[in-house]
Amino acid sequence: MLFTNISHVCLTQLSHPDWIKVSSKDPWSKFVCLVCWSRQIMAMIADAVVGELVSQLLSKVLEMKDRAKNFKPTLLKLENTLKLLQPDADEIEAEYAKLDRASETEGLKKLMKNGTKLVQDCSKKFPWLKRFWTKAKYQKELDELHKSIETYYSLKIQGQTLATVLRVENKVDRLGLPSNDRIEFRAVCTPLDPPSFTVGLDKPLDVLKGILLSKKANVTVTVHTITGLSGVGKTTLARKFCSDKEVKDEFKENIFFLTLGKISNLNTIVEKLFKHNNYKATEVESDEDLVNQLAIFFKQIRQIKGPILLVLDNIIPGSESLVDNFVFEIPDYKILVTSRSAKTRFGSRQLLKPLDSDFDMDLFCHSASLDQLSSKIAHDDVKKIVRSCRGSPSALIVTASSLRGQEDPLVWNNRANALSNGHQPKLDSNNDVLNCLHKSLDVLNPKAMECFKDLGLFPENQKIPVAALVDMWAELHTGNDASALENIYQLVHMNLADIIVTRKLDIVDYNYRYVTQYGLLRDLAIYQTIHEAEDKGSRLIIEKNGNNLLRWWGVEIATRILSISTDEAFPSEWCNNLQTTEVEALVLNLRGKKCTLPMFMKNMNKLKVLILSNYDFPPVELENFELLEHLPSLKRLRLDNVSIPLLIKAEVQLKNLRKCSFFMCNVNETFKNSNTQVSDMLPNLVEMDFDYCTMVELPVVVSNSVSLTKLRITNCYMLTKLPEEIGKLVNLETLSLSSCIDLVELPQSITSLEKLTFLDISDCISFTKLPEDIGKLRNLQKLNMRGCSRLSELPSSIMDIEALKDVVCDEEVAELWEDFRMVREDIRLQVIKTDFSLDFLHLR
C-alpha cells in the first residue's frame, strides 16, 4: 500500500504540466521541485500506517533472531507479541482517526520505527572490549521495547469490539446523553450483591479484609481460599467482601468475579474476562499462549487502572490446579478462591464453619418472619427445625421460607417431628442439610414441583432465561405463559431460586429476567429427578464429556424432557441410535465452536419445545439445521448464541411452530437470498424475537409472515432500517424495537398495521421523527418512546389515535406532549428518568 502511494505521487508529479514546463526551462527550479517532492515522499514514509510499521519490525525480528544469538530469547518474545498485535493494527488506527483521536497512535508509530533500528543494531559485531557493555545496553533497550509494545497490545486485545465500542461511545457523545446514561458493556464478571440480611459473617469478613487488603512489602500476589461445606455461605461471604466500601475503594472497577463450578476450560474463562473489558482474545494454539495473553491483560489493567481483585468462585474438588493459570507476579494483584475442597496449592486458607446456635436462630426467625415474643408456635418445635439445618444458612433460609405465614402450630410440630426422625434417604455428605431442604418442597403444588425439578436441566452456575422456562413450562406444565410465570415467582418466594433483572424497565418484560439456583438446591432438583419412579420418570439429564459413551445410547428413552450438556472436548459427532420418540422438550447445552444437530432428532415426532444454548462466547456454528423439518409437533424454538445457516428451504415445513426466538445469534445469513416465504414455511407463527442479534436489516421475508401478532427486534445495535414490506404484517399487535441505536426512522408502511396496540421505540437514540401518518394506527393503546432524545416534534396526526391511553417517555420528550395533552387529557403520560445501558453482558 505504501509503495503504491509513493508510485502514484511520482507518476502524478512527473506528468504534471508545471513539471514539464519547469524541467525544460529552469534546471534550478527543477532541482527545488525534486527536493519538495522527495520530502513529500519521505513524509508519506514517515506517516506510514501502524500496520506497515508493525510488519517492518516483525520482518526485521524474524531476520535477526538467528543472527543476533545473544538476544534470541528476547527477540522470540518480541516476535510473539508483534504477531498478536499485527492483524488489527490498522483497524485500531482507523477507528481512532474517525473519532479525531489519531494522535493516540503516533507514539506507537515512533516506537515501531525506533524498534526496527534497534533490532538492526543488535546484529552488529563489536570489538571484544566493547562487547560486554554493549550487550547489556542492547538487552536493556530490547526489554524496554518489548514492555512498551505490550502496553500498546491492549489496543489489539480489544480487536473487533473496539470499533463497536468507540462508534457507540461517539454516537452517545454526539447525542449529548448525560454521563450516567452512557453505554456500558461491562458486567460479565461483575459480582452480584449479597443478601440484604446476613448473620455470622462479620468476623470472617474482617479476617478476609485483613489478608487481602494488607500492604505487605515484597508481596506481589496474594492467593486466599475460603473453604467449607456446601451451603455454608462461602459465595455469600465472597460477595459481601466485594461489596464492602473499603474493598471497592481499593479495587474500584477492577473486581472480577468468576463462578466456575464444572467450567474447567481455560479458554472459556479467559474469554469471559476479556468480554467483561470489551477485549477480544486472539486465536492461540495452546493454553500456554492463552496464559501469556492473560498475563499481558492483567498487567495492562494494573498499569492503567490500579489494583486487581480476581474471585474464582466454586472451584470443585479436583480442579484446584486451575488456579495456577491465574497467578502472576503483578503488584497489588489479589486472588480470592471459594471451594469445598480444603486443599490449597499455595496461599492462605480460611475455614468457614456452620452458624452457631445464636446466629442460626436469628437467621431462621428473620427468614420465617417469626416474632418469637408473640408467636403461638412452640419454641421447642422451632429449635428442632433449626437444629436439623445443621447451621447451614441455605437450609435455614429455604426451610424458614417454606413455613413463612403458617400460623397453625400443628404444621410446625409435624415438620419438626419429620426432620427430627430423619427418615429421608441419605443424599451425600450433606445428607442432613439436603434432607431439611427436601422437606421444604412439601409446600409446592404438583406443577410447581415439576418446574423446580426442571431447573436442574440447565448447566450449573448459569443464569437461566425466564423466557426459556416460560416456553417449556407453558407447553408441558401450565398451558399458558402467565401461569408459567406464576410458578417461577412461587419458587423465588420460597427461596428455592433467585431472580435477576438485568435491565429495569417501566414495563414488565420477562426477556430481561433470569433465574439462578445455587449448587445445593440444584443438587436437590437433580436428586428429585434421579429418584423419580421408573414408570413415572419424566426427565433425563445427560452430561456428555469428550468421547465418553454413555450407558443409555441405543436404549429407548421413555421420558418427556431430555437435557444433554456437552463440554469443549465433545467431538460434534453424536451416537445417533438414541431412541427418543416420547420426548416433548429437548434442552441442548453446548460448548465449542461448531455443533452438528444429532440425527436422532428425526425420531422426535412429539417434540414441542427445542431450547439450544451455546455457553461459549463465539456463536457456535450449527450444522444439520434441516433436521427441523422432521419435528412436526414443534411449537417453540429458542436459539441462544448460535450462528444460524440458511434457515428457509423449500422442503422445510414447521406448520405447528408458534414462537421462534433468537438471542445473541448471527442471523445475517439465515434468510438470505431466499425465495420461500416465511408464511409458507411457518404458517402458524405468531411470535418472533430477535434480541442482541447480529443483523444489519430485517429480512424482507420476515415481513411476509402475516400470521405474526408479536415481533420483538431489541438490542440489535447494527440494525439500520426496517423494510417497507413490514406493513404486510396486518395481524401484528405488538412491535418492540427497543435499543436499536442505529435505527433512524420507521417506514411509512407501518401505518398499515391497524391491529397494533403496543409500539416500543424506547432507547432508539437515532430516531429524529415519527411517520407523519402515525394517526392511522387507530388501535394503538400504548407508546413507549423513552430515550428518544433526538425527537424534536410530534406529528399532528398523533391526535387521531383515539385508543392511545398510555405514553412512556423521558422529560425531554414529555415537553413535546404538553400542547397535545391540553386536548387529550385522557392520555396518561409516564415520565421516567432515562436508564440507557447495554448491560446484556450480565447474562453470562
URJO-V380753 format. One line per field, one symbol per residue. ss: DSSP state (~ for helix, > for strand, _ for the rest). A space follows every 50 residues. Layout:
ss=???
This chain:
ss=_~~~~~~~~~~~~~__~~~~~~~~~_~~~~~~~~~~~~~~~~~~~~___~ ~~~~~~~~~~~~~~____~~~~~~~~~~~~~~~~~~__~~~~~~~~~~__ _~~~~~~~~~~~~~~~~~~~~~_____~~~~~~~~~~~~~~~~~~~~~~~ ~~~~~~~~~~~~~~~~~~~~~~~~~___~~~___________________ _~~~~~~~~~~~________>>>>>>>______~~~~~~~~~~_~~~~~~ ~___>>>>>>>____~~~~~~~~~~~__________~~~~~~~~~~~~~~ ~~~~~__>>>>>>>>____~~~~~~~______>>>>>>>________>>> >_____~~~~~~~~~~~___________~~~~~~~~~~____~~~~~~~~ ~~~_____~~~~~~~~~~~~~_________~~~~~~~~~~~~~__~~~~~ ~~~~~~~______>>~~~~~~~~~~~~~__~~~~~~~~~~~~~____>>> >________~~~>>>>__~~~~~~~~~~~~________>>>>>>______ _____>____>>>>>>____________>_____>>>>>>___>>>__~~ ~~~_____>>>>>>_____>>>>_~~~~~~_____>>>>>_>>_______ ________>>>>>__>___________~~~~_____>>>>>__>__>__~ ~~~~_____>>>>>______>__~~~~~_____>>>___________~~~ ~~_____>>>_____________~~~_____>>>___________~~~~~ _____>>>>_~~~~~~_~~~~~~____>>>>_______~~~~~_
